[in-house]
Amino acid sequence: MTTTAFSLLEIDSRGIAWLTLKRPDVHNAFDDSLIGEINAHLTQVRNAAERGEVRAMVLGSDGKSFSAGADLGWMKRMVEYDVDSNLADSRELSRLMHQLDTLPCPTLCRVQGAAFGGAVGLAACCDIVIASEKAKFCLSEVRIGLSPAVISPYVQRALGERQMRRYALTAEVMDAATAEKLGLVHHLVDADPEHRALNMAVNTILDTLLGTSPQASFATKALLADVARAPDSDATRELTCQVISKLRVSAEGQEGLGSFFEKRRPAWAPSTNTERNS
């Protein structure tokens, strides 16, 4: 467990990393301090995943809101910043988004309430987004003379260019159903005060992920990023052949094929489903 001022990182016995924003009094808004904490946590998760100690990560938060985006106090301080100081801040946020987007392990985003501004970027950078029907999403930056610049590559990838143009330029609020329809959210659940349905849905996906080959999961995530960049290039086609060929002869590939033909559970799969109720 790594506890910092505004966030918490826990890695459980199954190899699930739980990264939780803990500023409910300000709706989990982030400032330079929280961005620094999250960057440090993500580096820790990446290193643990590369050592085989983390299978997946869940990004969530405490309180009513997922995250209100930028902290008002931080924004007031930024008014006095010069261009170089603003660049330094923006680059740290950019590093956060890139780190989250490129973690080697699968990532889930648990959204229980409002996700505004940069928080939409957090969701877009995760592989799977599970949200309460009470969740709301908004690219609110243009309302105050700013732009969703740093998060735009990730949110546009999730929404598509046409929808991104609408919501980035109007700052309209997307309800959860709209976010699901547009592809930002993968799965909606009923709202309840204790978030039981949301927690159950997250744990169901985690159980499913734990039944997959860790090596194949990581390799597939990396491959899909390359395919997205150049889907029909000679290099990509060769890469796809290299990936599947190496997986077939690997220890996990052999174990997976063997367990399939022998009708048994593969070595990496848990024997029973385990839920986390916190």
Secondary structure, 3 states (H helix, E strand, C coil): CEECCCEEEEECCCCEEEEEECCHHHCCCECHHHHHHHHHHHHHHHHHHHCCCCCEEEEEECCCCCECCECHHHHHHHCCCCHHHHHHHHHHHHHHHHHHHCCCCCEEEEECCEEECHHHHHHHHCCEEEEECCCEEECCHHHHCCCCCCCHHHHHHHHCHHHHHHHHHHCCEEEHHHHHHHCCCCEEECCCCCCHHHHHHHHHHHHHHHCCCHHHHHHHHHHHHHHHHCCCCHHHHHHHHHHHHHHHHCHHHHHHHHHHHHCCCCCCCCCCCCCCCC
